[in-house]
Amino acid sequence: MRTLHTNTALAAVKNVTLFVAAPFVALAYIVAFPLVGLGMIAWYAARAAAKYEMARKVGRLARNVGLLVAAPFVALGYVVLFPFVGLAMLAWMGAKAWMGAEAEATVGYEPAAAVAA
């Protein structure tokens, strides 16, 4: 049970935290504002240009070129990260096997209960 003194202390900590964080939130808004504006301009320009067949063809070409350029970087991400994902899965399954019946009991899945439901 919290006392009045504890609630007052928590409120003071909250106020100090908000006071310290406020300039960083404002900075994030200031940095994001031009990017949001440019995004809106691009969105409205794309919607206006989509009325013309040639613009749609150019848009499709630009998308395909962008995917072609991005594909090696996506593949590099897979090559770099998948060994770590595999090791994490191996560690998880090894820990479950090592713990034996305890691991199965903590998962909370009962096949018999699922069939009965």
N, C-alpha and C positions, 0 to 999 in steps of 0.2 A: 504494500500500500504506500502510495506516494504522499508526502506531506506537502504543505504549502511552500515550505522552504525549497524542497526538491523541484517542484514545478517552476518556481521563480528562477532557480539556477538553470534549469533546462531552457527556459525562455530566454535568459540572458545569453546562453551559449548559442542558441539559434539566431538571435539578433546579431551577435558578433560574427557568426559564420556568414550570414546573409550580407552584412556590411562589407566583409572581406571579399566575398564572391561577386558582388554587384559590378565592380569595374570589369571583371573578366567576362561576365555575361554581356555587358554593354559592348565590349570590344568584339565579341563574337557576332553581335548584331551588326556592328559597323563594318566588319569584314565581309559578312554574308550579304549585306544589302546590295552592293553593286553586282554580285554574282546572281542574285535572285532577279534583279532587274534585267540583266543580260539574258538570263534564261527565259524570262517572260517575252522579251523582244524576239528571241529565236523561236519560241513556241508560236507566237502570233504570225511571224513571217512564214514559218513552215505550214501553218494552216492556210494562209493566204496563197502560198505557192502550190499547195496540193490541188488546187483547182485546175492546174494546167498539166497536161499529160507529160510534157517534156520535163517539167520540174519533178514529177513523180519518178520518171526514169533516172534522172540525175540523183535523186534521193536514194533510190534502190542501189545505184552504182556506188554511191558514197558509203552506204551501209555495208555492202559487200566488201569494199576495199578496207573499211574499218575492221570488219571481222577477219579479213585476211591478215591485216597487220597485227591484230590482237592475238591471233591463234598461237604464235610461238611463245608469247608471254604467258598465256594460260597453260600451255603445255609445260613450260618451265616451272610454273607454280605447282602443277601436279607432280612433276618429277622431284621437286625439292621437298614437298610436304608429305607425299604418300609414304615414304619410309617411316616418318614419325607417326603417322596415323596407324600404319601397320604395327609398329612397336607398341603403341598404346593399346591397340586391340589385343595383341599378344599378351601384354602385361595384364590386361583386364581378365582375359580368359585364364591365364595362368593363376591369377589370384583367386578366381572362382574355383578352379580345380584344386588349388592348394588348401583352401578353406573347407572344401568338401561340402557336406550337408548344410553347414552354417550359411554358406553363400546362397544356396537355393532357398533356404527358409527366409532370408532377408529380402529376397527379390519380391515376394508377395504374390507370385503367380502360381496358382494351383491348377494343373490341367483337369483334374477330376471335378473341381468346383466350376470350372469354365464350361465343361460339358454338361453338368447338371443344370446350369443356369440357362 
